[in-house]
Amino acid sequence: MKKHQIIVACTAVFILLFYNESVGINLSIFGVVLTLLISYFFQEKLVDRSHLVLVMTSILSCLAFAWYGDAASFFALALSILFLQFKTQDEELKTIQIFPLIFLNGITSLGRIFIFHQWLPERKIHNDFAKKLVAFVIIPVIFLGLFFIVYSFGSDHFSSLFTDYTLDLNLPQLILVCVLGFYISFSFWNYWVPDVCYQYNSKLNNDFVNVSEVKNQNTFSFLDLDFERKSGEITLVLLNIMLLVFIGTYNYEQFFEVVEKTNLSADTHERVNSVIFSILMAVGLIMFYFKGGFNFDEKAASLKKLAKIWIVLNGFLILSTIIKNSEYISVFGLTYKRLGVYAFLILSIIGLVYVFLKIKKQKTNAYLVNNMIWYFYGTLLLCSFVNWGNLITNYNIAVNKCTEPKFLSGLNFNDDVRREYFLKNNLNGGHDESSREEMILNYQKEGFLSKALYYEFLNEKNK
């Protein structure tokens, strides 16, 4: 199938799925269609294990969105299919480039649609096709239309044969869905990669290309390598000392200093925020010093040791924060934000491991970015597959923490457990509960293609 035929076919599918419907199961079906089309038409390129994994995650993300219909599953679906398309069509390009390309194509597609020679084939007409089209179709249709107008004025009954009915058609919405479907299909199947992306791609490799050139690169033009190396050593020695002091005071305040329960929440948030900024700055510092020559500098052994110590100390800081977050949860219960802290800290540990490997294996900064993007993607998939709202509700009820009706009513996808708990304890979530139940009813009244399947399998609310 030609590119323009795929675009037209996907546009037609989009119109059938989304006309007179809101976003729901239809988006999942459209995602599955795109995944299957990629797998079928480009099956010769699906040779790597990563391709097969992306096919599976794309299908699973579509199923997750069909069930939940929330933001996490939407982004998981979109990224899975875009990653699959990108890896299939331009495997040599690094995955990080997909993000600027999405933005770029979203804008340029508005103009590239009218550059017809880029996506419409140049046809040569054979067997007098044009003559047959004019003689057998166009001319008869023109005369038929003209005589229909004449005869309509002469006979009301003749006119009524063609005019006494109305189409149940929402023309503005149909036009909007057609335009949107064609725009999405065109951008997806006929995306544009500027030449600069291929030129810049070598700079995103995991390994250095020209080691001899990199060895002699200075970060600052006014400092030679010896001064720069010594500056890095002094900086890391001082930072390691300061981090040791910070870890000592941080752990003392967390585990030994008596804090009033009312201040525990604010103090914990402040400390977690400081750890977050500390980790980001630590990774940035290592990437700054080991972006080039010091990876191969034989005289930089001390600098590498100090950097590794800095990484290990930041690892201890993360472990302390994980313990404190766990203590905080044991006192106040689970929330989305507290689970988010776990996610960030685990990703931070993985990031520090890759920073350590980057120094040890003399890799580029892109090595860290190229690997971490897949861990962030995996985290997004996990967020979309797991019913975190139900998990939080069950845990909090089990430990009798953070079970306020207003809070529980604000969580997503916990409705069976929430209703049972409220009924058992004669609780009322007020406006939040009413809004939640109204939203459930609205979802259940939607047409099939606009539904989120989760709400279809909810038990009926007990009055």
Salt bridges, closest charged atoms under 4 A:
ASP128 OD1 - LYS131 NZ 3.90
ASP207 OD1 - LYS363 NZ 2.65
ASP226 OD1 - ARG229 NH1 2.89
GLU233 OE1 - LYS230 NZ 3.35
GLU253 OE1 - ARG271 NH2 3.76
ASP297 OD2 - ARG229 NH2 2.72
GLU327 OE1 - LYS324 NZ 3.32
ASP415 OD1 - ARG418 NH2 2.67
ASP415 OD1 - ARG436 NE 2.88
GLU433 OE2 - ARG418 NH1 3.86
GLU433 OE2 - LYS461 NZ 3.83
GLU437 OE2 - ARG418 NH2 2.98
GLU437 OE1 - ARG419 NH2 2.69
GLU456 OE2 - LYS451 NZ 2.97
